[in-house]
Amino acid sequence: MEELLEILTDLHPDVDFETEEDLIDRKILDSLDIVSIISEVSGVFGVTITAKDITPEHFNSAQALYGLIQRLSDEG
């Protein structure tokens, strides 16, 4: 989770990603941010986030995104 928080904080240092739960709904993250996150997550965690995984539910919070990463990692 720490690695994910570092990725997110690099994009938006002013956001508290540990508590924020409306990253998409409040338009904190935009489409370019999501592309950057997907690229970084792929390199760091070795998982592939596909188009079907790009939903607000998966990107609204760091916890939700980390859950997606764990699920994709388990599916291997």
All heavy atoms as a GROMACS GRO file, in nm:
protein
  595
    1MET      N    1   0.082  -0.120   0.000
    1MET     CA    2   0.000   0.000   0.000
    1MET      C    3   0.087   0.126   0.000
    1MET      O    4   0.052   0.225  -0.063
    1MET     CB    5  -0.093  -0.003   0.121
    1MET     CG    6  -0.184   0.114   0.130
    1MET     SD    7  -0.311   0.112   0.004
    1MET     CE    8  -0.427   0.223   0.073
    2GLU      N    9   0.201   0.121   0.069
    2GLU     CA   10   0.289   0.238   0.074
    2GLU      C   11   0.338   0.279  -0.064
    2GLU      O   12   0.344   0.398  -0.095
    2GLU     CB   13   0.409   0.210   0.166
    2GLU     CG   14   0.373   0.200   0.313
    2GLU     CD   15   0.306   0.326   0.366
    2GLU    OE1   16   0.352   0.438   0.334
    2GLU    OE2   17   0.206   0.313   0.438
    3GLU      N   18   0.368   0.179  -0.149
    3GLU     CA   19   0.414   0.210  -0.284
    3GLU      C   20   0.305   0.280  -0.364
    3GLU      O   21   0.331   0.375  -0.438
    3GLU     CB   22   0.459   0.083  -0.356
    3GLU     CG   23   0.585   0.023  -0.296
    3GLU     CD   24   0.612  -0.116  -0.350
    3GLU    OE1   25   0.519  -0.200  -0.351
    3GLU    OE2   26   0.726  -0.141  -0.392
    4LEU      N   27   0.181   0.234  -0.347
    4LEU     CA   28   0.068   0.296  -0.416
    4LEU      C   29   0.049   0.439  -0.368
    4LEU      O   30   0.028   0.531  -0.448
    4LEU     CB   31  -0.059   0.214  -0.396
    4LEU     CG   32  -0.186   0.276  -0.456
    4LEU    CD1   33  -0.171   0.295  -0.606
    4LEU    CD2   34  -0.307   0.192  -0.422
    5LEU      N   35   0.056   0.461  -0.238
    5LEU     CA   36   0.041   0.596  -0.184
    5LEU      C   37   0.151   0.689  -0.237
    5LEU      O   38   0.124   0.806  -0.264
    5LEU     CB   39   0.042   0.592  -0.031
    5LEU     CG   40  -0.082   0.529   0.033
    5LEU    CD1   41  -0.063   0.516   0.184
    5LEU    CD2   42  -0.208   0.609   0.002
    6GLU      N   43   0.270   0.637  -0.254
    6GLU     CA   44   0.378   0.717  -0.312
    6GLU      C   45   0.347   0.756  -0.456
    6GLU      O   46   0.369   0.871  -0.496
    6GLU     CB   47   0.510   0.641  -0.308
    6GLU     CG   48   0.573   0.633  -0.170
    6GLU     CD   49   0.705   0.557  -0.173
    6GLU    OE1   50   0.779   0.566  -0.272
    6GLU    OE2   51   0.732   0.488  -0.073
    7ILE      N   52   0.295   0.662  -0.534
    7ILE     CA   53   0.258   0.690  -0.673
    7ILE      C   54   0.153   0.800  -0.677
    7ILE      O   55   0.164   0.896  -0.754
    7ILE     CB   56   0.205   0.561  -0.742
    7ILE    CG1   57   0.317   0.460  -0.762
    7ILE    CG2   58   0.138   0.596  -0.876
    7ILE    CD1   59   0.270   0.321  -0.802
    8LEU      N   60   0.050   0.787  -0.593
    8LEU     CA   61  -0.058   0.885  -0.593
    8LEU      C   62  -0.012   1.021  -0.543
    8LEU      O   63  -0.047   1.124  -0.600
    8LEU     CB   64  -0.174   0.832  -0.507
    8LEU     CG   65  -0.242   0.704  -0.557
    8LEU    CD1   66  -0.340   0.652  -0.454
    8LEU    CD2   67  -0.310   0.728  -0.691
    9THR      N   68   0.069   1.021  -0.438
    9THR     CA   69   0.118   1.147  -0.382
    9THR      C   70   0.209   1.220  -0.479
    9THR      O   71   0.210   1.344  -0.483
    9THR     CB   72   0.190   1.121  -0.248
    9THR    OG1   73   0.097   1.057  -0.159
    9THR    CG2   74   0.237   1.249  -0.184
   10ASP      N   75   0.284   1.146  -0.560
   10ASP     CA   76   0.367   1.210  -0.662
   10ASP      C   77   0.281   1.288  -0.762
   10ASP      O   78   0.322   1.393  -0.812
   10ASP     CB   79   0.452   1.108  -0.737
   10ASP     CG   80   0.571   1.059  -0.656
   10ASP    OD1   81   0.603   1.122  -0.553
   10ASP    OD2   82   0.631   0.958  -0.696
   11LEU      N   83   0.160   1.237  -0.790
   11LEU     CA   84   0.069   1.305  -0.883
   11LEU      C   85   0.006   1.428  -0.820
   11LEU      O   86  -0.007   1.533  -0.885
   11LEU     CB   87  -0.042   1.210  -0.928
   11LEU     CG   88  -0.006   1.105  -1.031
   11LEU    CD1   89  -0.123   1.012  -1.054
   11LEU    CD2   90   0.035   1.170  -1.162
   12HIS      N   91  -0.039   1.414  -0.696
   12HIS     CA   92  -0.110   1.521  -0.626
   12HIS      C   93  -0.064   1.528  -0.481
   12HIS      O   94  -0.128   1.473  -0.391
   12HIS     CB   95  -0.262   1.498  -0.630
   12HIS     CG   96  -0.322   1.511  -0.766
   12HIS    ND1   97  -0.347   1.632  -0.824
   12HIS    CD2   98  -0.360   1.419  -0.857
   12HIS    CE1   99  -0.399   1.614  -0.944
   12HIS    NE2  100  -0.407   1.485  -0.966
   13PRO      N  101   0.046   1.597  -0.455
   13PRO     CA  102   0.100   1.604  -0.318
   13PRO      C  103   0.006   1.669  -0.217
   13PRO      O  104   0.020   1.647  -0.097
   13PRO     CB  105   0.227   1.688  -0.334
   13PRO     CG  106   0.251   1.705  -0.478
   13PRO     CD  107   0.128   1.666  -0.551
   14ASP      N  108  -0.091   1.746  -0.265
   14ASP     CA  109  -0.182   1.817  -0.176
   14ASP      C  110  -0.302   1.734  -0.130
   14ASP      O  111  -0.382   1.781  -0.049
   14ASP     CB  112  -0.232   1.944  -0.245
   14ASP     CG  113  -0.298   1.914  -0.380
   14ASP    OD1  114  -0.248   1.825  -0.453
   14ASP    OD2  115  -0.399   1.980  -0.412
   15VAL      N  116  -0.315   1.611  -0.178
   15VAL     CA  117  -0.431   1.527  -0.146
   15VAL      C  118  -0.392   1.424  -0.041
   15VAL      O  119  -0.286   1.362  -0.049
   15VAL     CB  120  -0.484   1.456  -0.273
   15VAL    CG1  121  -0.597   1.360  -0.241
   15VAL    CG2  122  -0.527   1.558  -0.378
   16ASP      N  123  -0.480   1.403   0.057
   16ASP     CA  124  -0.460   1.299   0.159
   16ASP      C  125  -0.522   1.169   0.106
   16ASP      O  126  -0.641   1.143   0.126
   16ASP     CB  127  -0.523   1.339   0.291
   16ASP     CG  128  -0.501   1.236   0.400
   16ASP    OD1  129  -0.436   1.132   0.374
   16ASP    OD2  130  -0.550   1.257   0.513
   17PHE      N  131  -0.442   1.091   0.039
   17PHE     CA  132  -0.493   0.969  -0.024
   17PHE      C  133  -0.530   0.860   0.076
   17PHE      O  134  -0.599   0.766   0.040
   17PHE     CB  135  -0.391   0.916  -0.126
   17PHE     CG  136  -0.386   1.000  -0.250
   17PHE    CD1  137  -0.284   1.093  -0.269
   17PHE    CD2  138  -0.482   0.989  -0.348
   17PHE    CE1  139  -0.279   1.172  -0.382
   17PHE    CE2  140  -0.479   1.067  -0.462
   17PHE     CZ  141  -0.377   1.159  -0.480
   18GLU      N  142  -0.485   0.872   0.198
   18GLU     CA  143  -0.520   0.772   0.299
   18GLU      C  144  -0.665   0.786   0.344
   18GLU      O  145  -0.724   0.688   0.388
   18GLU     CB  146  -0.425   0.783   0.418
   18GLU     CG  147  -0.285   0.739   0.381
   18GLU     CD  148  -0.194   0.728   0.502
   18GLU    OE1  149  -0.234   0.661   0.599
   18GLU    OE2  150  -0.085   0.786   0.498
   19THR      N  151  -0.722   0.906   0.330
   19THR     CA  152  -0.860   0.927   0.377
   19THR      C  153  -0.957   0.963   0.267
   19THR      O  154  -1.078   0.945   0.284
   19THR     CB  155  -0.865   1.038   0.484
   19THR    OG1  156  -0.816   1.160   0.426
   19THR    CG2  157  -0.781   1.000   0.605
   20GLU      N  158  -0.909   1.014   0.155
   20GLU     CA  159  -0.998   1.059   0.047
   20GLU      C  160  -1.067   0.939  -0.018
   20GLU      O  161  -1.002   0.842  -0.054
   20GLU     CB  162  -0.920   1.138  -0.058
   20GLU     CG  163  -1.004   1.193  -0.170
   20GLU     CD  164  -1.110   1.290  -0.124
   20GLU    OE1  165  -1.074   1.391  -0.059
   20GLU    OE2  166  -1.229   1.264  -0.152
   21GLU      N  167  -1.200   0.949  -0.033
   21GLU     CA  168  -1.278   0.838  -0.089
   21GLU      C  169  -1.358   0.877  -0.213
   21GLU      O  170  -1.441   0.799  -0.260
   21GLU     CB  171  -1.371   0.781   0.017
   21GLU     CG  172  -1.295   0.719   0.133
   21GLU     CD  173  -1.386   0.655   0.237
   21GLU    OE1  174  -1.510   0.671   0.227
   21GLU    OE2  175  -1.332   0.589   0.326
   22ASP      N  176  -1.336   0.999  -0.263
   22ASP     CA  177  -1.411   1.046  -0.379
   22ASP      C  178  -1.318   1.106  -0.484
   22ASP      O  179  -1.343   1.214  -0.537
   22ASP     CB  180  -1.514   1.152  -0.336
   22ASP     CG  181  -1.622   1.095  -0.246
   22ASP    OD1  182  -1.677   0.990  -0.282
   22ASP    OD2  183  -1.650   1.156  -0.142
   23LEU      N  184  -1.211   1.037  -0.514
   23LEU     CA  185  -1.110   1.090  -0.606
   23LEU      C  186  -1.165   1.116  -0.746
   23LEU      O  187  -1.128   1.215  -0.809
   23LEU     CB  188  -0.991   0.994  -0.615
   23LEU     CG  189  -0.914   0.974  -0.485
   23LEU    CD1  190  -0.816   0.858  -0.499
   23LEU    CD2  191  -0.843   1.102  -0.445
   24ILE      N  192  -1.254   1.032  -0.792
   24ILE     CA  193  -1.315   1.049  -0.924
   24ILE      C  194  -1.436   1.140  -0.912
   24ILE      O  195  -1.451   1.235  -0.989
   24ILE     CB  196  -1.355   0.913  -0.986
   24ILE    CG1  197  -1.233   0.822  -1.000
   24ILE    CG2  198  -1.427   0.932  -1.119
   24ILE    CD1  199  -1.125   0.872  -1.092
   25ASP      N  200  -1.523   1.112  -0.815
   25ASP     CA  201  -1.646   1.188  -0.801
   25ASP      C  202  -1.620   1.336  -0.778
   25ASP      O  203  -1.695   1.421  -0.827
   25ASP     CB  204  -1.730   1.132  -0.686
   25ASP     CG  205  -1.778   0.990  -0.712
   25ASP    OD1  206  -1.781   0.949  -0.831
   25ASP    OD2  207  -1.814   0.920  -0.616
   26ARG      N  208  -1.514   1.370  -0.707
   26ARG     CA  209  -1.479   1.510  -0.682
   26ARG      C  210  -1.381   1.565  -0.785
   26ARG      O  211  -1.330   1.675  -0.770
   26ARG     CB  212  -1.420   1.525  -0.541
   26ARG     CG  213  -1.526   1.498  -0.433
   26ARG     CD  214  -1.478   1.524  -0.293
   26ARG     NE  215  -1.412   1.655  -0.282
   26ARG     CZ  216  -1.308   1.677  -0.204
   26ARG    NH1  217  -1.258   1.581  -0.128
   26ARG    NH2  218  -1.253   1.798  -0.197
   27LYS      N  219  -1.354   1.485  -0.889
   27LYS     CA  220  -1.266   1.524  -1.000
   27LYS      C  221  -1.125   1.561  -0.954
   27LYS      O  222  -1.060   1.648  -1.011
   27LYS     CB  223  -1.330   1.637  -1.080
   27LYS     CG  224  -1.462   1.597  -1.143
   27LYS     CD  225  -1.523   1.709  -1.221
   27LYS     CE  226  -1.654   1.681  -1.287
   27LYS     NZ  227  -1.729   1.569  -1.266
   28ILE      N  228  -1.078   1.491  -0.852
   28ILE     CA  229  -0.940   1.509  -0.807
   28ILE      C  230  -0.846   1.442  -0.907
   28ILE      O  231  -0.741   1.495  -0.940
   28ILE     CB  232  -0.921   1.452  -0.665
   28ILE    CG1  233  -1.005   1.535  -0.566
   28ILE    CG2  234  -0.775   1.450  -0.625
   28ILE    CD1  235  -1.017   1.475  -0.428
   29LEU      N  236  -0.887   1.324  -0.953
   29LEU     CA  237  -0.812   1.254  -1.057
   29LEU      C  238  -0.882   1.273  -1.191
   29LEU      O  239  -1.004   1.258  -1.199
   29LEU     CB  240  -0.802   1.105  -1.027
   29LEU     CG  241  -0.727   1.063  -0.902
   29LEU    CD1  242  -0.730   0.912  -0.887
   29LEU    CD2  243  -0.584   1.113  -0.903
   30ASP      N  244  -0.804   1.302  -1.295
   30ASP     CA  245  -0.862   1.311  -1.428
   30ASP      C  246  -0.809   1.195  -1.513
   30ASP      O  247  -0.735   1.110  -1.465
   30ASP     CB  248  -0.833   1.447  -1.492
   30ASP     CG  249  -0.685   1.475  -1.511
   30ASP    OD1  250  -0.604   1.380  -1.518
   30ASP    OD2  251  -0.648   1.594  -1.520
   31SER      N  252  -0.847   1.194  -1.639
   31SER     CA  253  -0.811   1.080  -1.725
   31SER      C  254  -0.660   1.066  -1.742
   31SER      O  255  -0.609   0.955  -1.748
   31SER     CB  256  -0.880   1.093  -1.861
   31SER     OG  257  -0.842   1.214  -1.924
   32LEU      N  258  -0.589   1.177  -1.749
   32LEU     CA  259  -0.442   1.168  -1.762
   32LEU      C  260  -0.380   1.111  -1.635
   32LEU      O  261  -0.283   1.034  -1.642
   32LEU     CB  262  -0.383   1.305  -1.794
   32LEU     CG  263  -0.419   1.360  -1.931
   32LEU    CD1  264  -0.361   1.500  -1.949
   32LEU    CD2  265  -0.372   1.269  -2.041
   33ASP      N  266  -0.434   1.148  -1.519
   33ASP     CA  267  -0.387   1.091  -1.394
   33ASP      C  268  -0.406   0.940  -1.393
   33ASP      O  269  -0.319   0.864  -1.351
   33ASP     CB  270  -0.461   1.151  -1.273
   33ASP     CG  271  -0.431   1.297  -1.250
   33ASP    OD1  272  -0.320   1.342  -1.285
   33ASP    OD2  273  -0.519   1.367  -1.196
   34ILE      N  274  -0.522   0.896  -1.439
   34ILE     CA  275  -0.553   0.753  -1.440
   34ILE      C  276  -0.457   0.677  -1.531
   34ILE      O  277  -0.407   0.570  -1.496
   34ILE     CB  278  -0.700   0.729  -1.477
   34ILE    CG1  279  -0.789   0.781  -1.363
   34ILE    CG2  280  -0.728   0.581  -1.504
   34ILE    CD1  281  -0.936   0.783  -1.391
   35VAL      N  282  -0.428   0.734  -1.647
   35VAL     CA  283  -0.331   0.671  -1.738
   35VAL      C  284  -0.195   0.660  -1.670
   35VAL      O  285  -0.128   0.557  -1.677
   35VAL     CB  286  -0.322   0.748  -1.871
   35VAL    CG1  287  -0.206   0.699  -1.955
   35VAL    CG2  288  -0.452   0.736  -1.948
   36SER      N  289  -0.153   0.766  -1.602
   36SER     CA  290  -0.025   0.764  -1.531
   36SER      C  291  -0.024   0.660  -1.421
   36SER      O  292   0.073   0.586  -1.404
   36SER     CB  293   0.004   0.902  -1.470
   36SER     OG  294   0.023   0.997  -1.570
   37ILE      N  295  -0.134   0.653  -1.346
   37ILE     CA  296  -0.145   0.556  -1.236
   37ILE      C  297  -0.136   0.414  -1.291
   37ILE      O  298  -0.064   0.330  -1.238
   37ILE     CB  299  -0.276   0.577  -1.158
   37ILE    CG1  300  -0.270   0.709  -1.080
   37ILE    CG2  301  -0.302   0.459  -1.064
   37ILE    CD1  302  -0.404   0.755  -1.026
   38ILE      N  303  -0.210   0.388  -1.398
   38ILE     CA  304  -0.209   0.254  -1.457
   38ILE      C  305  -0.068   0.215  -1.501
   38ILE      O  306  -0.023   0.103  -1.476
   38ILE     CB  307  -0.308   0.246  -1.575
   38ILE    CG1  308  -0.451   0.254  -1.522
   38ILE    CG2  309  -0.287   0.119  -1.658
   38ILE    CD1  310  -0.556   0.272  -1.629
   39SER      N  311   0.002   0.307  -1.563
   39SER     CA  312   0.139   0.280  -1.608
   39SER      C  313   0.231   0.251  -1.489
   39SER      O  314   0.307   0.154  -1.492
   39SER     CB  315   0.190   0.400  -1.688
   39SER     OG  316   0.324   0.381  -1.723
   40GLU      N  317   0.224   0.335  -1.386
   40GLU     CA  318   0.309   0.316  -1.268
   40GLU      C  319   0.276   0.186  -1.195
   40GLU      O  320   0.366   0.112  -1.154
   40GLU     CB  321   0.294   0.434  -1.172
   40GLU     CG  322   0.354   0.562  -1.221
   40GLU     CD  323   0.505   0.560  -1.214
   40GLU    OE1  324   0.561   0.507  -1.116
   40GLU    OE2  325   0.567   0.612  -1.308
   41VAL      N  326   0.147   0.159  -1.177
   41VAL     CA  327   0.104   0.038  -1.108
   41VAL      C  328   0.152  -0.086  -1.183
   41VAL      O  329   0.197  -0.182  -1.122
   41VAL     CB  330  -0.050   0.038  -1.090
   41VAL    CG1  331  -0.104  -0.100  -1.058
   41VAL    CG2  332  -0.090   0.138  -0.981
   42SER      N  333   0.143  -0.081  -1.314
   42SER     CA  334   0.189  -0.193  -1.395
   42SER      C  335   0.336  -0.222  -1.370
   42SER      O  336   0.376  -0.337  -1.352
   42SER     CB  337   0.164  -0.164  -1.542
   42SER     OG  338   0.214  -0.267  -1.623
   43GLY      N  339   0.417  -0.117  -1.368
   43GLY     CA  340   0.560  -0.134  -1.348
   43GLY      C  341   0.596  -0.176  -1.206
   43GLY      O  342   0.682  -0.262  -1.187
   44VAL      N  343   0.531  -0.117  -1.108
   44VAL     CA  344   0.566  -0.143  -0.968
   44VAL      C  345   0.509  -0.276  -0.919
   44VAL      O  346   0.577  -0.352  -0.851
   44VAL     CB  347   0.517  -0.027  -0.878
   44VAL    CG1  348   0.533  -0.061  -0.731
   44VAL    CG2  349   0.592   0.100  -0.910
   45PHE      N  350   0.382  -0.304  -0.953
   45PHE     CA  351   0.315  -0.422  -0.899
   45PHE      C  352   0.309  -0.539  -0.996
   45PHE      O  353   0.270  -0.650  -0.958
   45PHE     CB  354   0.173  -0.386  -0.854
   45PHE     CG  355   0.170  -0.291  -0.737
   45PHE    CD1  356   0.153  -0.154  -0.758
   45PHE    CD2  357   0.183  -0.337  -0.608
   45PHE    CE1  358   0.150  -0.066  -0.652
   45PHE    CE2  359   0.180  -0.250  -0.501
   45PHE     CZ  360   0.164  -0.113  -0.523
   46GLY      N  361   0.344  -0.516  -1.123
   46GLY     CA  362   0.344  -0.624  -1.220
   46GLY      C  363   0.207  -0.675  -1.256
   46GLY      O  364   0.190  -0.794  -1.288
   47VAL      N  365   0.105  -0.589  -1.250
   47VAL     CA  366  -0.030  -0.628  -1.288
   47VAL      C  367  -0.074  -0.544  -1.407
   47VAL      O  368  -0.022  -0.436  -1.432
   47VAL     CB  369  -0.131  -0.611  -1.173
   47VAL    CG1  370  -0.096  -0.702  -1.056
   47VAL    CG2  371  -0.142  -0.466  -1.129
   48THR      N  372  -0.171  -0.596  -1.482
   48THR     CA  373  -0.226  -0.525  -1.596
   48THR      C  374  -0.369  -0.484  -1.565
   48THR      O  375  -0.455  -0.570  -1.541
   48THR     CB  376  -0.224  -0.613  -1.722
   48THR    OG1  377  -0.088  -0.652  -1.747
   48THR    CG2  378  -0.281  -0.541  -1.841
   49ILE      N  379  -0.393  -0.354  -1.563
   49ILE     CA  380  -0.527  -0.303  -1.543
   49ILE      C  381  -0.588  -0.284  -1.681
   49ILE      O  382  -0.537  -0.207  -1.763
   49ILE     CB  383  -0.525  -0.170  -1.465
   49ILE    CG1  384  -0.468  -0.195  -1.325
   49ILE    CG2  385  -0.666  -0.110  -1.458
   49ILE    CD1  386  -0.451  -0.069  -1.242
   50THR      N  387  -0.695  -0.358  -1.709
   50THR     CA  388  -0.759  -0.354  -1.841
   50THR      C  389  -0.870  -0.249  -1.842
   50THR      O  390  -0.910  -0.196  -1.738
   50THR     CB  391  -0.817  -0.491  -1.878
   50THR    OG1  392  -0.920  -0.524  -1.785
   50THR    CG2  393  -0.709  -0.599  -1.877
   51ALA      N  394  -0.923  -0.223  -1.961
   51ALA     CA  395  -1.029  -0.124  -1.977
   51ALA      C  396  -1.150  -0.155  -1.889
   51ALA      O  397  -1.212  -0.064  -1.834
   51ALA     CB  398  -1.070  -0.115  -2.123
   52LYS      N  399  -1.182  -0.283  -1.872
   52LYS     CA  400  -1.299  -0.317  -1.790
   52LYS      C  401  -1.277  -0.286  -1.642
   52LYS      O  402  -1.374  -0.272  -1.567
   52LYS     CB  403  -1.339  -0.463  -1.810
   52LYS     CG  404  -1.244  -0.565  -1.747
   52LYS     CD  405  -1.294  -0.708  -1.769
   52LYS     CE  406  -1.196  -0.806  -1.711
   52LYS     NZ  407  -1.214  -0.832  -1.573
   53ASP      N  408  -1.151  -0.273  -1.602
   53ASP     CA  409  -1.120  -0.242  -1.462
   53ASP      C  410  -1.118  -0.092  -1.435
   53ASP      O  411  -1.112  -0.050  -1.320
   53ASP     CB  412  -0.982  -0.298  -1.425
   53ASP     CG  413  -0.978  -0.450  -1.430
   53ASP    OD1  414  -1.074  -0.513  -1.384
   53ASP    OD2  415  -0.879  -0.503  -1.482
   54ILE      N  416  -1.125  -0.011  -1.540
   54ILE     CA  417  -1.118   0.134  -1.522
   54ILE      C  418  -1.260   0.186  -1.495
   54ILE      O  419  -1.332   0.226  -1.586
   54ILE     CB  420  -1.055   0.202  -1.645
   54ILE    CG1  421  -0.917   0.144  -1.671
   54ILE    CG2  422  -1.047   0.353  -1.622
   54ILE    CD1  423  -0.854   0.191  -1.800
   55THR      N  424  -1.296   0.180  -1.368
   55THR     CA  425  -1.427   0.226  -1.324
   55THR      C  426  -1.409   0.319  -1.204
   55THR      O  427  -1.308   0.310  -1.133
   55THR     CB  428  -1.516   0.107  -1.280
   55THR    OG1  429  -1.456   0.044  -1.166
   55THR    CG2  430  -1.534   0.006  -1.392
   56PRO      N  431  -1.505   0.408  -1.182
   56PRO     CA  432  -1.494   0.496  -1.065
   56PRO      C  433  -1.479   0.419  -0.934
   56PRO      O  434  -1.406   0.464  -0.845
   56PRO     CB  435  -1.626   0.575  -1.068
   56PRO     CG  436  -1.665   0.576  -1.212
   56PRO     CD  437  -1.620   0.442  -1.265
   57GLU      N  438  -1.544   0.306  -0.923
   57GLU     CA  439  -1.536   0.228  -0.800
   57GLU      C  440  -1.392   0.187  -0.768
   57GLU      O  441  -1.353   0.183  -0.652
   57GLU     CB  442  -1.624   0.102  -0.807
   57GLU     CG  443  -1.771   0.128  -0.823
   57GLU     CD  444  -1.811   0.154  -0.969
   57GLU    OE1  445  -1.754   0.092  -1.061
   57GLU    OE2  446  -1.898   0.240  -0.989
   58HIS      N  447  -1.314   0.158  -0.870
   58HIS     CA  448  -1.176   0.114  -0.850
   58HIS      C  449  -1.079   0.231  -0.827
   58HIS      O  450  -0.970   0.210  -0.775
   58HIS     CB  451  -1.126   0.032  -0.969
   58HIS     CG  452  -1.190  -0.103  -0.977
   58HIS    ND1  453  -1.229  -0.157  -1.097
   58HIS    CD2  454  -1.224  -0.193  -0.882
   58HIS    CE1  455  -1.283  -0.276  -1.075
   58HIS    NE2  456  -1.281  -0.299  -0.945
   59PHE      N  457  -1.118   0.351  -0.867
   59PHE     CA  458  -1.026   0.465  -0.862
   59PHE      C  459  -1.072   0.577  -0.767
   59PHE      O  460  -1.007   0.680  -0.759
   59PHE     CB  461  -1.003   0.521  -1.002
   59PHE     CG  462  -0.914   0.434  -1.086
   59PHE    CD1  463  -0.966   0.328  -1.157
   59PHE    CD2  464  -0.777   0.456  -1.092
   59PHE    CE1  465  -0.885   0.245  -1.234
   59PHE    CE2  466  -0.695   0.375  -1.168
   59PHE     CZ  467  -0.749   0.268  -1.239
   60ASN      N  468  -1.182   0.557  -0.696
   60ASN     CA  469  -1.232   0.661  -0.605
   60ASN      C  470  -1.148   0.675  -0.479
   60ASN      O  471  -1.152   0.778  -0.412
   60ASN     CB  472  -1.378   0.638  -0.569
   60ASN     CG  473  -1.469   0.739  -0.635
   60ASN    OD1  474  -1.428   0.849  -0.668
   60ASN    ND2  475  -1.593   0.703  -0.653
   61SER      N  476  -1.074   0.570  -0.443
   61SER     CA  477  -0.989   0.578  -0.323
   61SER      C  478  -0.866   0.491  -0.342
   61SER      O  479  -0.865   0.398  -0.424
   61SER     CB  480  -1.067   0.531  -0.199
   61SER     OG  481  -1.088   0.391  -0.202
   62ALA      N  482  -0.764   0.522  -0.264
   62ALA     CA  483  -0.642   0.441  -0.268
   62ALA      C  484  -0.672   0.298  -0.222
   62ALA      O  485  -0.619   0.202  -0.277
   62ALA     CB  486  -0.534   0.503  -0.180
   63GLN      N  487  -0.761   0.285  -0.124
   63GLN     CA  488  -0.796   0.152  -0.073
   63GLN      C  489  -0.864   0.068  -0.181
   63GLN      O  490  -0.835  -0.051  -0.196
   63GLN     CB  491  -0.887   0.164   0.050
   63GLN     CG  492  -0.819   0.223   0.171
   63GLN     CD  493  -0.808   0.376   0.167
   63GLN    OE1  494  -0.865   0.443   0.082
   63GLN    NE2  495  -0.731   0.430   0.258
   64ALA      N  496  -0.955   0.130  -0.257
   64ALA     CA  497  -1.023   0.057  -0.364
   64ALA      C  498  -0.924   0.017  -0.474
   64ALA      O  499  -0.928  -0.096  -0.524
   64ALA     CB  500  -1.135   0.142  -0.423
   65LEU      N  501  -0.835   0.107  -0.507
   65LEU     CA  502  -0.735   0.077  -0.609
   65LEU      C  503  -0.641  -0.033  -0.561
   65LEU      O  504  -0.607  -0.124  -0.638
   65LEU     CB  505  -0.656   0.203  -0.646
   65LEU     CG  506  -0.552   0.189  -0.755
   65LEU    CD1  507  -0.611   0.129  -0.882
   65LEU    CD2  508  -0.489   0.324  -0.784
   66TYR      N  509  -0.603  -0.028  -0.436
   66TYR     CA  510  -0.516  -0.132  -0.382
   66TYR      C  511  -0.588  -0.267  -0.382
   66TYR      O  512  -0.527  -0.370  -0.410
   66TYR     CB  513  -0.468  -0.096  -0.242
   66TYR     CG  514  -0.357  -0.184  -0.193
   66TYR    CD1  515  -0.232  -0.180  -0.255
   66TYR    CD2  516  -0.376  -0.273  -0.089
   66TYR    CE1  517  -0.129  -0.262  -0.212
   66TYR    CE2  518  -0.274  -0.355  -0.045
   66TYR     CZ  519  -0.150  -0.350  -0.107
   66TYR     OH  520  -0.049  -0.432  -0.065
   67GLY      N  521  -0.718  -0.267  -0.353
   67GLY     CA  522  -0.796  -0.391  -0.360
   67GLY      C  523  -0.796  -0.448  -0.501
   67GLY      O  524  -0.783  -0.569  -0.519
   68LEU      N  525  -0.808  -0.362  -0.601
   68LEU     CA  526  -0.801  -0.406  -0.740
   68LEU      C  527  -0.665  -0.466  -0.770
   68LEU      O  528  -0.654  -0.573  -0.832
   68LEU     CB  529  -0.830  -0.289  -0.835
   68LEU     CG  530  -0.808  -0.316  -0.983
   68LEU    CD1  531  -0.904  -0.422  -1.035
   68LEU    CD2  532  -0.820  -0.186  -1.063
   69ILE      N  533  -0.559  -0.399  -0.726
   69ILE     CA  534  -0.423  -0.449  -0.749
   69ILE      C  535  -0.404  -0.586  -0.686
   69ILE      O  536  -0.350  -0.677  -0.747
   69ILE     CB  537  -0.318  -0.349  -0.695
   69ILE    CG1  538  -0.322  -0.220  -0.778
   69ILE    CG2  539  -0.179  -0.410  -0.693
   69ILE    CD1  540  -0.247  -0.104  -0.714
   70GLN      N  541  -0.452  -0.603  -0.564
   70GLN     CA  542  -0.441  -0.732  -0.496
   70GLN      C  543  -0.518  -0.840  -0.570
   70GLN      O  544  -0.468  -0.952  -0.586
   70GLN     CB  545  -0.491  -0.722  -0.353
   70GLN     CG  546  -0.397  -0.645  -0.263
   70GLN     CD  547  -0.448  -0.638  -0.120
   70GLN    OE1  548  -0.564  -0.607  -0.095
   70GLN    NE2  549  -0.360  -0.669  -0.026
   71ARG      N  550  -0.638  -0.808  -0.617
   71ARG     CA  551  -0.720  -0.906  -0.689
   71ARG      C  552  -0.649  -0.947  -0.818
   71ARG      O  553  -0.638  -1.066  -0.851
   71ARG     CB  554  -0.858  -0.850  -0.721
   71ARG     CG  555  -0.946  -0.948  -0.800
   71ARG     CD  556  -1.084  -0.895  -0.827
   71ARG     NE  557  -1.088  -0.774  -0.905
   71ARG     CZ  558  -1.081  -0.770  -1.040
   71ARG    NH1  559  -1.070  -0.881  -1.110
   71ARG    NH2  560  -1.086  -0.655  -1.104
   72LEU      N  561  -0.598  -0.849  -0.892
   72LEU     CA  562  -0.528  -0.879  -1.017
   72LEU      C  563  -0.401  -0.958  -0.992
   72LEU      O  564  -0.367  -1.048  -1.069
   72LEU     CB  565  -0.498  -0.749  -1.092
   72LEU     CG  566  -0.617  -0.671  -1.145
   72LEU    CD1  567  -0.572  -0.536  -1.201
   72LEU    CD2  568  -0.694  -0.751  -1.248
   73SER      N  569  -0.334  -0.928  -0.884
   73SER     CA  570  -0.213  -1.001  -0.849
   73SER      C  571  -0.246  -1.147  -0.814
   73SER      O  572  -0.173  -1.238  -0.854
   73SER     CB  573  -0.145  -0.932  -0.732
   73SER     OG  574  -0.027  -0.998  -0.697
   74ASP      N  575  -0.355  -1.168  -0.741
   74ASP     CA  576  -0.397  -1.303  -0.705
   74ASP      C  577  -0.438  -1.384  -0.827
   74ASP      O  578  -0.414  -1.504  -0.833
   74ASP     CB  579  -0.513  -1.300  -0.604
   74ASP     CG  580  -0.470  -1.251  -0.467
   74ASP    OD1  581  -0.346  -1.246  -0.440
   74ASP    OD2  582  -0.558  -1.216  -0.386
   75GLU      N  583  -0.501  -1.316  -0.923
   75GLU     CA  584  -0.544  -1.385  -1.046
   75GLU      C  585  -0.426  -1.420  -1.134
   75GLU      O  586  -0.433  -1.511  -1.215
   75GLU     CB  587  -0.643  -1.296  -1.124
   75GLU     CG  588  -0.776  -1.282  -1.055
   75GLU     CD  589  -0.869  -1.184  -1.127
   75GLU    OE1  590  -0.830  -1.127  -1.231
   75GLU    OE2  591  -0.981  -1.163  -1.077
   76GLY      N  592  -0.316  -1.344  -1.117
   76GLY     CA  593  -0.188  -1.367  -1.181
   76GLY      C  594  -0.192  -1.400  -1.322
   76GLY      O  595  -0.128  -1.442  -1.400
   0.00000   0.00000   0.00000
